[in-house]
Amino acid sequence: MTNEELIRKYDDLISAAKSARENAVAPFSNFRVGAALLGKSGKVYLGANMEPAVMNLGLCAERTALFSALAQGEKEFEAIAVYAGTEQPGYPCGGCRQVFSDLAPNVLWLLVGDKEVKIETLESMLPNRFVLEDLRR
């Protein structure tokens, strides 16, 4: 499937990520991010970044969506759309990449900017990553 076909296929997921961004709490950075995670069940889980005064206690939109889905019993995922309201797509932080590596490694990533959408996999964004199997060696 081409990137254009994937973008069309996940158009509703992209729209959901844009809507989720409205719920972001980012009073200090004003960098608001929304995420929409599609479970294999067909259910969409929304996330928005949360930025309290003690910054290291905050949470990215991607992990907010993933943890919400897992807490509701979803175990397998198809795709995630992430939107930050920027011209070019933004990439997930290293923490989000590692968490998804551990808990949802096969998700297709749609990184959404106002001018383009990039399609990525975790492997392309985090090659040679530390995985749970490394603990068992």
Secondary structure as the mmCIF struct_conf table of DSSP 4:
data_model
#
loop_
_struct_conf.conf_type_id
_struct_conf.id
_struct_conf.beg_label_comp_id
_struct_conf.beg_label_asym_id
_struct_conf.beg_label_seq_id
_struct_conf.end_label_comp_id
_struct_conf.end_label_asym_id
_struct_conf.end_label_seq_id
HELX_RH_AL_P HELX_RH_AL_P1 ASN A 3 LYS A 9
TURN_TY1_P TURN_TY1_P1 TYR A 10 TYR A 10
HELX_RH_AL_P HELX_RH_AL_P2 ASP A 11 ALA A 20
HELX_RH_3T_P HELX_RH_3T_P1 ARG A 21 ASN A 23
STRN STRN1 VAL A 25 VAL A 25
TURN_TY1_P TURN_TY1_P2 PRO A 27 SER A 29
STRN STRN2 GLY A 34 GLY A 39
TURN_TY1_P TURN_TY1_P3 LYS A 40 SER A 41
BEND BEND1 GLY A 42 GLY A 42
STRN STRN3 VAL A 44 ALA A 48
STRN STRN4 MET A 50 MET A 50
BEND BEND2 ALA A 53 VAL A 54
HELX_RH_3T_P HELX_RH_3T_P2 MET A 55 LEU A 57
STRN STRN5 LEU A 59 LEU A 59
HELX_RH_AL_P HELX_RH_AL_P3 ALA A 61 ALA A 71
TURN_TY1_P TURN_TY1_P4 GLN A 72 GLY A 73
STRN STRN6 PHE A 77 TYR A 83
BEND BEND3 GLY A 85 GLY A 85
BEND BEND4 GLU A 87 GLN A 88
HELX_LH_PP_P HELX_LH_PP_P1 PRO A 89 CYS A 93
HELX_RH_AL_P HELX_RH_AL_P4 GLY A 94 LEU A 103
TURN_TY1_P TURN_TY1_P5 PRO A 105 ASN A 106
HELX_LH_PP_P HELX_LH_PP_P2 VAL A 107 VAL A 107
STRN STRN7 LEU A 108 VAL A 112
BEND BEND5 ASP A 114 LYS A 115
STRN STRN8 VAL A 117 THR A 121
HELX_RH_AL_P HELX_RH_AL_P5 LEU A 122 MET A 125
BEND BEND6 LEU A 126 LEU A 126
TURN_TY1_P TURN_TY1_P6 PRO A 127 ASN A 128
HELX_RH_3T_P HELX_RH_3T_P3 LEU A 132 ARG A 136
#
